[in-house]
């Protein structure tokens, strides 16, 4: 009898009943509403973000790990499992949920005023309002402290924002943007402040990035801030400096720890099914020793990644998860997911490069996942600093 890769590890025994219900609900949604269309969306580089946001809001997945203001308040582990199922459909789908809930909504929920929370979070939770998160710039990704976007305080108390943000998921479909900018209040990055910016504010514009070879079923944009005037009430009042955006990135990275496994699992299940049906010479491809060795090694890495993800989820639910531990998960699981996707492509042979199967789509999507929310090199240095006590970033 054929087993699925994670059945070998009996990981379901580590989940609560609520975890399993949430996972199965998201899996069913992906199977019925995403899989039939995702190849076409990917090929045409069209992604119905607004329609999907409504669906995802109806399922309670937007900001699901936040409490209050219309958010479900689920466990971190359940959120991770939802991310895994979403990314088994496509990394772009998980990115939509991740940016909405773990970046934009988390920033308002954790660092915003009560008025900001009341104004934005309930509508974002149901998908009525889409958010984006503007940190990365054309010349500043891994070094956000060097950002050039400026916020100048005016005599009347308003702020004027000027600058550019790049590689912003949801940017050109967003109704509200959480933007980070340098101020003159302090130096060395401690003057960075966050702003909640309605995207219909004069001077704000967003241009979609075209000609992508990865994350094609996702909206990626450049944000242009041309003398955008905001009231002081737009400032996130509870945080200053890089602590604000980095705390949001930790939330998003946690979801990726699980999400990457969803893409890897989908590739591996596809490869097992294909190898079982494909006959070469006088028997199935699955009957050859080299094929079984590949499948065994990939299943081992997938299972180890799942055990790591669940461990980190429990730590987060106990409120003891540290940033360097999230880096362990993001570094390992994305790296192994890409390796699994590439190996699965070899099992499918020429069929592996077409959109008839999800493997190549997952492989190229994971190239983006490897880079965003901290490159592998950044996470290596975070781990290295934890081990040695010495920062190698400068």
C-alpha positions as CSV (number, residue, x, y, z in Angstrom):
1,X,0.0,0.0,0.0
2,X,1.3,3.4,-1.0
3,X,1.8,6.0,1.8
4,X,2.1,9.7,1.5
5,X,5.5,11.1,2.6
6,X,4.3,12.7,5.8
7,X,2.4,9.6,6.8
8,X,5.8,8.0,7.3
9,X,6.4,10.5,10.1
10,X,2.9,10.2,11.6
11,X,2.8,14.0,12.0
12,X,-1.0,14.1,12.3
13,X,-0.6,12.6,15.8
14,X,1.2,15.9,16.7
15,X,-1.8,18.0,15.7
16,X,-4.8,19.0,17.7
17,X,-8.3,18.4,16.3
18,X,-8.6,22.1,15.6
19,X,-5.3,22.1,13.7
20,X,-6.5,19.2,11.5
21,X,-9.9,20.8,10.8
22,X,-8.3,24.1,9.8
23,X,-5.7,22.3,7.6
24,X,-8.4,20.1,5.9
25,X,-10.7,23.1,5.3
26,X,-7.9,25.1,3.6
27,X,-6.8,22.0,1.6
28,X,-10.3,21.5,0.3
29,X,-10.6,25.1,-0.7
30,X,-7.2,24.9,-2.6
31,X,-8.2,21.7,-4.3
32,X,-11.6,23.0,-5.6
33,X,-11.0,26.7,-6.1
34,X,-7.3,27.1,-6.9
35,X,-5.9,24.0,-8.6
36,X,-8.3,24.1,-11.5
37,X,-7.2,27.7,-12.4
38,X,-3.7,28.3,-11.1
39,X,-1.8,27.1,-14.2
40,X,-3.7,29.5,-16.4
41,X,-3.2,32.4,-13.9
42,X,0.5,31.6,-13.8
43,X,0.8,31.4,-17.6
44,X,-1.1,34.7,-18.2
45,X,0.4,36.5,-15.2
46,X,-3.1,37.4,-14.0
47,X,-4.1,36.9,-10.4
48,X,-7.6,37.7,-9.1
49,X,-6.3,39.0,-5.8
50,X,-9.4,41.0,-4.9
51,X,-11.8,38.1,-5.5
52,X,-9.6,35.7,-3.7
53,X,-9.2,38.0,-0.7
54,X,-13.0,37.9,-0.2
55,X,-12.9,34.1,-0.3
56,X,-10.0,33.9,2.1
57,X,-11.7,36.4,4.4
58,X,-14.8,34.2,4.4
59,X,-12.6,31.3,5.5
60,X,-11.2,33.4,8.3
61,X,-7.6,33.1,7.1
62,X,-6.7,36.8,6.9
63,X,-5.0,37.8,10.1
64,X,-6.2,34.5,11.5
65,X,-3.5,34.4,14.2
66,X,-4.4,37.8,15.5
67,X,-7.0,38.4,18.3
68,X,-9.9,40.8,18.2
69,X,-11.1,43.2,15.6
70,X,-12.7,40.5,13.6
71,X,-9.7,38.2,13.6
72,X,-10.0,34.5,14.4
73,X,-7.3,34.4,17.1
74,X,-6.2,30.9,16.1
75,X,-2.9,29.3,17.2
76,X,0.3,30.0,15.5
77,X,0.6,26.3,14.5
78,X,-2.9,26.4,12.9
79,X,-1.8,29.5,10.9
80,X,1.3,27.7,9.8
81,X,-0.7,24.7,8.6
82,X,-3.0,27.0,6.7
83,X,0.1,28.5,5.0
84,X,1.3,25.1,4.1
85,X,-1.9,24.2,2.3
86,X,-2.1,27.6,0.6
87,X,1.4,27.2,-0.8
88,X,0.7,23.7,-1.9
89,X,-1.6,25.5,-4.3
90,X,0.9,28.3,-5.1
91,X,3.4,30.5,-3.4
92,X,1.5,33.6,-4.7
93,X,-1.6,32.5,-2.9
94,X,0.2,32.1,0.4
95,X,2.0,35.4,-0.2
96,X,-1.3,37.2,-0.5
97,X,-2.4,35.9,2.9
98,X,1.0,36.4,4.5
99,X,1.4,40.0,3.4
100,X,-2.2,40.8,4.4
101,X,-2.1,39.2,7.8
102,X,1.5,38.9,9.0
103,X,2.8,42.2,7.6
104,X,0.1,44.8,7.1
105,X,-2.5,43.7,9.6
106,X,0.2,42.6,12.2
107,X,1.8,46.0,12.0
108,X,-1.5,47.8,12.7
109,X,-2.5,45.2,15.3
110,X,0.8,45.3,17.2
111,X,2.0,48.8,16.7
112,X,-1.1,50.9,15.8
113,X,-3.4,53.2,17.7
114,X,-6.8,52.0,18.8
115,X,-8.3,54.2,16.1
116,X,-6.1,52.6,13.4
117,X,-7.1,49.2,14.6
118,X,-10.8,49.9,14.6
119,X,-10.6,51.6,11.2
120,X,-8.6,49.0,9.2
121,X,-8.5,45.5,10.9
122,X,-12.1,44.4,10.7
123,X,-12.4,45.3,7.0
124,X,-9.0,43.7,6.3
125,X,-10.0,40.5,8.1
126,X,-12.9,39.9,5.7
127,X,-11.0,40.8,2.6
128,X,-12.9,44.0,1.9
129,X,-9.7,46.0,2.2
130,X,-6.4,44.7,0.9
131,X,-3.1,45.8,2.5
132,X,0.5,45.9,1.4
133,X,3.8,46.5,3.3
134,X,6.4,48.9,2.0
135,X,9.9,48.3,3.4
136,X,12.1,47.1,0.5
137,X,13.5,49.8,-1.9
138,X,15.3,49.6,-5.2
139,X,18.7,49.9,-3.5
140,X,17.9,48.6,0.0
141,X,16.7,45.1,0.6
142,X,18.8,43.2,3.1
143,X,19.9,46.5,4.7
144,X,16.6,48.3,5.4
145,X,18.3,50.7,7.8
146,X,19.7,52.5,4.7
147,X,16.3,53.2,3.2
148,X,16.0,56.5,1.4
149,X,12.3,57.1,1.7
150,X,11.9,60.2,3.9
151,X,9.1,61.5,6.2
152,X,9.4,65.2,7.0
153,X,7.4,66.7,9.8
154,X,5.7,69.9,9.0
155,X,5.0,72.9,11.2
156,X,1.3,72.0,11.3
157,X,2.0,68.5,12.5
158,X,1.5,66.7,9.1
159,X,4.1,64.5,7.5
160,X,5.3,64.6,3.9
161,X,6.6,61.2,2.5
162,X,8.9,61.0,-0.5
163,X,10.5,57.9,-1.9
164,X,10.1,54.6,-3.7
165,X,9.4,51.0,-2.5
166,X,10.0,48.0,-4.8
167,X,9.0,44.3,-4.9
168,X,5.8,45.0,-3.0
169,X,3.3,42.2,-3.0
170,X,-0.3,43.4,-3.4
171,X,0.9,46.9,-4.1
172,X,-1.2,47.9,-7.1
173,X,-4.4,46.3,-5.7
174,X,-4.0,47.5,-2.1
175,X,-6.4,49.9,-0.4
176,X,-4.0,50.7,2.4
177,X,-0.2,50.5,2.7
178,X,2.0,50.2,5.8
179,X,5.1,52.2,4.8
180,X,8.4,52.7,6.6
181,X,10.4,55.9,6.3
182,X,13.4,57.6,7.7
183,X,12.7,60.7,9.8
184,X,14.9,63.4,11.2
185,X,14.1,62.5,14.8
186,X,17.2,60.3,15.3
187,X,20.0,58.8,13.4
188,X,21.4,55.3,12.7
189,X,18.0,53.8,11.8
190,X,16.4,54.7,15.1
191,X,14.3,57.4,13.5
192,X,12.5,55.0,11.2
193,X,8.7,55.3,11.6
194,X,5.7,53.4,10.2
195,X,2.8,55.1,8.5
196,X,-0.7,53.8,7.6
197,X,-1.4,55.2,4.2
198,X,-4.7,54.9,2.2
199,X,-3.6,54.3,-1.3
200,X,-6.0,57.0,-2.7
201,X,-3.9,59.6,-0.9
202,X,-2.7,62.2,-3.4
203,X,0.9,61.6,-4.5
204,X,0.7,57.8,-3.9
205,X,0.9,55.6,-7.0
206,X,1.7,51.9,-7.7
207,X,3.0,50.3,-10.9
208,X,2.9,46.6,-11.3
209,X,6.2,44.8,-12.0
210,X,5.9,42.9,-15.3
211,X,8.0,40.2,-17.1
212,X,8.5,38.1,-13.9
213,X,9.6,34.5,-14.3
214,X,8.6,33.7,-10.7
215,X,5.5,34.4,-8.6
216,X,3.6,35.1,-11.8
217,X,0.3,34.4,-10.0
218,X,0.9,37.2,-7.6
219,X,0.7,41.0,-7.8
220,X,4.2,42.6,-7.4
221,X,4.5,46.4,-7.6
222,X,6.7,49.5,-7.2
223,X,5.3,52.2,-4.9
224,X,6.0,55.8,-5.7
225,X,5.6,58.4,-3.0
226,X,5.6,61.9,-4.4
227,X,5.1,64.4,-1.6
228,X,2.4,62.3,0.1
229,X,0.9,64.4,2.9
230,X,-0.4,62.5,5.9
231,X,-1.8,63.6,9.3
232,X,0.0,62.7,12.4
233,X,-2.8,60.2,13.1
234,X,-1.3,58.1,10.2
235,X,1.9,57.3,12.3
236,X,2.1,53.9,14.0
237,X,2.5,55.3,17.5
238,X,3.8,52.3,19.4
239,X,7.2,51.7,17.8
240,X,10.3,53.5,16.5
241,X,13.3,52.2,14.6
242,X,13.8,48.8,12.9
243,X,12.1,46.9,15.7
244,X,8.8,47.7,14.0
245,X,9.4,46.3,10.5
246,X,11.6,43.5,11.7
247,X,8.9,42.2,14.1
248,X,6.5,42.1,11.1
249,X,9.1,40.2,9.0
250,X,9.4,37.6,11.8
251,X,5.7,37.0,11.5
252,X,5.9,36.5,7.8
253,X,9.0,34.3,8.0
254,X,7.2,32.0,10.4
255,X,4.5,31.4,7.8
256,X,7.1,30.6,5.2
257,X,8.6,27.9,7.4
258,X,5.4,26.0,6.9
259,X,4.5,27.3,3.5
260,X,7.6,26.1,1.7
261,X,6.8,22.6,2.9
262,X,3.5,22.8,1.1
263,X,5.1,23.5,-2.2
264,X,7.6,20.7,-1.6
265,X,4.9,18.2,-0.6
266,X,2.9,19.0,-3.7
267,X,6.0,18.4,-5.8
268,X,6.8,15.1,-4.1
269,X,3.2,13.8,-4.2
270,X,3.1,14.7,-7.9
271,X,6.4,12.8,-8.6
272,X,5.3,9.7,-6.7
273,X,2.0,9.6,-8.7
274,X,3.8,10.2,-12.0
275,X,6.5,7.6,-11.3
276,X,3.8,5.0,-10.4
277,X,1.9,5.6,-13.7
278,X,4.9,6.1,-16.0
279,X,6.3,2.8,-17.5
280,X,9.8,2.5,-18.8
281,X,10.9,-0.7,-20.5
282,X,8.9,-3.4,-18.7
283,X,7.9,-1.8,-15.4
284,X,6.9,1.5,-13.7
285,X,9.4,4.2,-13.1
286,X,8.6,3.8,-9.4
287,X,9.9,0.3,-9.4
288,X,13.5,1.3,-10.1
289,X,16.0,1.6,-7.3
290,X,17.3,5.0,-8.3
291,X,13.7,6.4,-8.3
292,X,13.0,5.0,-4.9
293,X,16.2,6.4,-3.5
294,X,15.3,9.8,-4.7
295,X,11.8,9.6,-3.2
296,X,13.2,8.3,0.1
297,X,15.7,11.1,0.4
298,X,13.2,13.8,-0.4
299,X,10.6,12.4,2.0
300,X,13.2,12.3,4.7
301,X,14.0,16.0,4.2
302,X,10.3,16.9,4.0
303,X,9.5,15.1,7.2
304,X,12.4,16.6,9.1
305,X,11.3,20.1,7.9
306,X,7.8,19.3,9.1
307,X,9.0,18.3,12.5
308,X,11.0,21.5,12.7
309,X,8.1,23.6,11.7
310,X,5.7,22.0,14.2
311,X,8.3,22.5,17.0
312,X,8.7,26.2,16.1
313,X,4.9,26.4,16.0
314,X,4.6,25.1,19.5
315,X,7.3,27.5,20.7
316,X,5.5,30.4,19.2
317,X,2.2,29.3,20.8
318,X,4.0,29.3,24.1
319,X,5.4,32.9,23.3
320,X,9.0,31.8,23.6
321,X,10.0,31.6,19.9
322,X,13.1,33.7,19.2
323,X,14.0,35.4,15.9
324,X,17.1,33.2,15.3
325,X,14.9,30.1,15.6
326,X,12.6,31.4,12.9
327,X,15.7,31.9,10.8
328,X,16.6,28.2,11.3
329,X,13.2,27.2,10.0
330,X,13.2,29.6,7.0
331,X,16.8,28.8,6.0
332,X,16.3,25.0,6.2
333,X,12.8,24.6,4.9
334,X,13.0,26.8,1.9
335,X,16.4,25.5,0.9
336,X,15.2,21.9,1.1
337,X,11.9,22.7,-0.7
338,X,13.8,24.0,-3.7
339,X,16.0,20.9,-3.7
340,X,13.0,18.7,-3.6
341,X,11.2,20.6,-6.4
342,X,14.3,20.3,-8.6
343,X,14.7,16.6,-7.9
344,X,11.1,15.9,-8.6
345,X,11.4,17.6,-11.9
346,X,14.0,15.1,-12.9
347,X,11.6,12.2,-12.1
348,X,9.0,13.8,-14.4
349,X,11.5,14.3,-17.2
350,X,10.3,16.5,-20.0
351,X,6.8,16.5,-18.6
352,X,8.2,18.3,-15.6
353,X,8.8,21.6,-17.4
354,X,5.2,22.0,-18.5
355,X,2.3,23.6,-16.6
356,X,0.4,20.3,-16.9
357,X,2.2,19.5,-13.6
358,X,2.9,21.9,-10.8
359,X,6.6,21.0,-10.2
360,X,8.4,23.6,-12.3
361,X,5.9,26.3,-11.2
362,X,6.7,25.5,-7.6
363,X,10.5,25.4,-8.3
364,X,10.6,28.9,-9.8
365,X,8.3,30.3,-7.2
366,X,10.5,29.0,-4.5
367,X,13.4,31.0,-6.0
368,X,11.5,34.1,-4.9
369,X,10.6,32.7,-1.5
370,X,14.3,32.0,-1.0
371,X,15.0,35.7,-1.4
372,X,12.1,37.5,0.3
373,X,11.7,38.0,4.0
374,X,15.4,37.6,4.3
375,X,17.8,35.9,2.0
376,X,19.5,32.6,2.9
377,X,22.7,34.6,3.6
378,X,20.9,37.0,6.0
379,X,19.5,34.0,7.9
380,X,22.9,32.4,8.0
381,X,24.3,35.5,9.6
382,X,21.4,35.8,12.1
383,X,22.1,32.2,13.2
384,X,25.9,32.9,13.2
385,X,25.4,35.9,15.4
386,X,23.4,33.8,17.9
387,X,26.1,31.1,17.9
388,X,29.1,33.4,18.3
389,X,27.7,36.6,19.9
390,X,29.3,38.6,17.1
391,X,27.5,40.4,14.3
392,X,28.9,39.9,10.8
393,X,26.5,42.3,9.1
394,X,28.9,45.2,9.1
